[in-house]
Every structure is written in C-alpha cells, then in structure tokens.
Amino acid sequence: MRRLRGKLSPYLLSLPSWVYLLMFFLIPLGSMLGMALATGDPLDGYTMSDNFQEFVDAFTNYQDTFYRSFWYGTASTVATLLLAYPVAYWIAFHAGRYKSSFLFLIMLPFFVSFVIRVEAWQFILADEGFIFGPLKSIGLLPQNFHVLSTQWAVIGGLVYNSFAYYVLPLYVVLEKIDRRLVRAANDLYASPPTAFVKIVLPLSAPGVFAGFLLVFVTNVGDFVNADILGGPGTYMIGNVIQDAFFVNQDYPMAAALSSMLMLMLMIAILLYSKAFGTDAIQEYAA
Amino acid sequence: MNATSLPRHDVRLENVMKQFGPWVAVNNISLTINGGEFFSLLGPSGCGKSTTLSMIGGFETPNSGGIYLGGEDVSRLPPYKRDVNTVFQSYALFPHLDIFENVAFGLRRKGLPKAEIQNRTHEMLNLVDLTNFAKRKPGQLSGGQQQRVALARALVNRPKLLLLDEPLGALDLKLRKQMQFELKRIQNEIGITFLFVTHDQEEAMAMSDRLAVMSRGQIEQVGTPAEVYDHPATEFVASFLGASNLIPGEVTARDDDITSVKLEDGAMVKLPSTALKIYGKSVKIGVRPEKFQIITGTETPEPGWNEIEAISGVSVYLGVSHQYVMTSRSGRQLSVYEQNSGRDSPLAPGTTVRLAWNPAHTFAVAYDPTKADGE
C-alpha cells in the first residue's frame, strides 16, 4: 500500500495542474476549434457544422495581415535580441555585485501596466510631442515627419515591451558560463572577440533560443502596440481577431483566425527548432 | 612529435612586482628557469605563486619588472600572443566542443593547415592515451581523463613554456601519483620547459628538477629538492618542507671547516661551516627527525657525532617507523623518527635517552632572539 502510494504520489501532486490545464486550456481550445467550424450568429445561436470554408476565408481574406504580423514579430524579436544581448552580457560579466540592482532596474518599468506603458510611448512619439515638436520648430525635422502609425512605431513598441523578457533568459545562461573558459581560450591564442564567438556565444545559445521563442510568439499575436502606436496600415492579426470578436461579433471567424495563428506559430517554431536547435548552433561554433 | 628537435627556452623574471591595491602579492622576485627544466613554485596559499604564474601566462600585468621568455620580453604581451600554454586547476575544458576540438582549439586559432591540425591533434591524443575518446564531450570523461585532455590541449601547441596550475589538486591520491609519473614521462619525451605550481611539498619534491619556495610574495630559496630539503635557507623553508627540529643557540667558534654552536640547553654541537650561510651570533640549528639516532644506556654514538639529551614521550607507530615526541633538557619538543628495525618495542615514555646525529646532517637558519619564538 505504502509502495503504491509512493509510486502514485508524483501523479497525485500534479493532479491540480492537470485539472487546471484541462479546464482552462484544453476545453477552451476544443470549443474554439468547434466554434471555428460552427455556423450561426450571436442572436440565433450556433450549430455545429463542418464549415471548413471559414478557415479558407480566414486565410485568404487576411493573408497580408498574417504576413505583416510575422514580419513585425521577426523584426522586433531580432531587434530585441540585438539590444538585450549586450545588456545581459554586461550585467552577467561586468556588473559585479550590482548584478541584482541592474536586473531590478530592467524589471522596474514592468511594474507599470502594459497599456499605460504603450500609451506613454504614444505620448513620447506624438507628431507634435516633446521630442519631435521642438525638433520640427527649429527645422531639424521636416514638418510632415512622423513616427506614430508607421510600422517602425509598432515594431519599436514591441521591442520595448519584450526587452526584459529577452534579457532574463540571456542573463541566466551568460551568468552560468565559467569565466575560466574565456581565460583558457585566451591562453590558446583566441583574442577576446574570438573567445566571445567561439566560447561565450555558443554556450549562451540556449538562452538566445529560449528568449527568441518567448518574445516571437508573444509579439506575433500582439494587438495593443499596433492599436495604440500604429495606424490603418499596421493592422496585425491580433487586431483582426479582436475586431472579429468584439466589434463584428463574428465568433466563428475570430476562432478560425486564432486557430490559424496557432497552427502557423507551431509550424514556425518547429522549423526554427529544426534549423537552429541548440545542438546545431553549438556544433557550428567548432 | 619529434622530441629532440624542439628548441628549449629559458624563462627569466627580473624584479617582478605585483600589487593589488595596498596588498603586495609578488614582491620584487627574480628567478631563472632553465630551458627544458621541470621547475616548481612551491608555497602555501596566498604566497604569490599563482599570481606569478598568472603574470607569466599574461593574465596579470606586473606593476614593475620584466618577464623574458627565451630572451624576449613578454611582460606586456596579452596571453593570446604569448607562446605559453596553461593547464588550469579546473581544467577549463570547453563543454560544448568534443575532445578532438578541445585539443585542436589552439592550432585552429593559429590558422595551421587542416591536415597538420589533424595530424598533430591525433598524435597528441595518442600521447595521452585518449585516441578513442576524440568524439566524446568533456562531461563524459572522468577527472583523470579530463586532466589529460587539458594537458594535451596545451602541449599540442608546442609552447615555449607550459604552466601547470595545481593540475593534480582535484584528483584522488592514487590517480595523483599515477599522473605525477605521467607528467614526468611526457616532459622527458617532449622536452618543453614545465613550470609547476603547487602547495604540496611532496609533489614538488617528487617531480621537480629544481624548485623555488615562496612565502609572502617573496622567494625564500631556489634549488634542487635535495638542496632545499637538506639545507633549508630559512626557518620557513625548513618547516614548510617536511618536519624539522629547530633549536636556538649561539655560535661560539668558527673556522673554515667547523662551526661550534652552544645550544640553549648547554649542549655543544658542531656543523660544517659551509652549512652556515649567516654570520650573526644567534642561530637556530636544525635537524630532520629521521636523522636522529636514539642512544640508550651505555651505548656510544659514532665518533664525532653531535649529541643532546632528551626524555621520550608518546610515540606513534607508522609501520615503517616509530615517531616519538621527545622533550629536550630545556623543555623544547623534538620530533624523532626511528626506522622500524632493531628495537623490539617502542621506548617507554619517560625514558631518558641521548639523541645523536651526524654533523653533516645539520643545517642552520637565522634567528632573532628578540622576536617571539616560532615567528
């Protein structure tokens, strides 16, 4: 009896999580897929059907928006990586006993609501705001110069909001790298830049990989940045889903779009893992 | 590798000084290591031996003084431009590269042709007996094997000087003894100058052609293991290398051959004048515990030997010897080892004995009676 309980205890301990996942993930996921195939409207109710046409429409009607979302997602993730890596590297290798203070500073803006932070950027980037206004009045920028409602404002917003989420996984792997390895590489005729490329970079690949997934998936599906900082030309798939759901109340379309997005992200992640699996990156470095 | 054709390079340190803030880690040391020599820096932790090694490797820059490698001043060269390689205490193998790539790392950085990298790496893996492990990652190897990879990774570059930073410290005793022989064998085979840093005096004595004993940032003595053991120049060296009995006394007579010293308990002893390199009146004479002969009753020592009286105390039986703690007439504790041959049972505590020893086995170090004993 005791042995049986011993064997069962890992499952019993994880039971609450399984129940939670079932109730709040699997069931909604199933009902979303079901809704995507349903026909009807909010007033008369929905009936189950095999309306696969909804998926075809979702893709053909919003093809450009899907492309745009993936472009914004990729561009913002790469830009975040390029900004976050040096910061994480510096904190891990050179901040000494102030490491946690700097990490805290990086986390600090995230104690403020996401929407408020994006609104703040709208204020900063405003056409006649406190940055561009004076620059325009002294003639450094042309009068029709604007950043808001361009794709750069949206990508910039995405980069800003995902910065800390990339710094943290990078910091975790960089912090673990044994500094004596760099010393050994220097001893074996590797200059500091070479030692970085051959030792530090490959050893930090798991953090680059993890952070990329975390940030990319979040950014592709984002709608707040495009909503507040963007314009009509910067609609992302998240905005379309939000409109379909809350504005048009076309639930089957919203569900079909969501399912499509999920499927595409899964395919993208799979291809990404195949191409840049951490093992591959590490072997490449040799 | 063709051993005999490798040129041998000497290493010279001239008045090298290194400070970290107010702390003087290495205080004005000068040292010459001959080409092809197995040289050890020996000392307790914090004595400056590792800092000295770091400066020779290029990881620290001396505040003043020069480091010359085969006649060339390398004091200001960064580590990656020095023809010096290091076997690190922690091995510092690259965890993401396999054993072959770990060993080939230096050759690749030098940009050698692919075929030569292949040949030299395989040759070196063969030398350390790891050919079958070329495709493994360091994490899949035992401590002893990792140690050999670290050695191969450094030696494959045929440096002018190999630095070994306590490389055997992480191994268990048996493996350690085995690696000591391995290291000697490999050094003989390839003839590169080895500079070995350790705090283990037995290890340094067993492996070195010559060694330097360091303390508080300074070199106390340089010599062959036998010279340093038999004739320690300072009290620190005498006590750091093995056990020794040091007894204060005063020089009463001195000529070219023999010096006479009156010990604190009144006994008169003689030692060769060549063993006394100091000219003050106060000295401490030293005798290693195994040099004593215990004389009881009416036995007489060999003619001309020194002799003092002592009372035997507790003894420890160690198989090869009995180790006694005895007390001299002046109350000083003496350590005496007697070979396990002859006496059937150890001396009973409280027995009065005489300790005799050959004057040639006596050494002397400076002694300042105004300072507290043992300082």
Interface residues (C-beta under 8 A of the other chain):
Chain A: D178 R180 L181 R183 A184 A185 N186 D187 L188 Y189 A190 S191 T194 K198 I199 P202 L203 Q282 A285 A286
Chain B: G57 G58 F59 P78 P79 Y80 K81 V84 N85 T86 F88 S90 A92 L93 F94 P95 H96 L97 D98 E101 F105 G106 R109 K110 R153 A154 N157
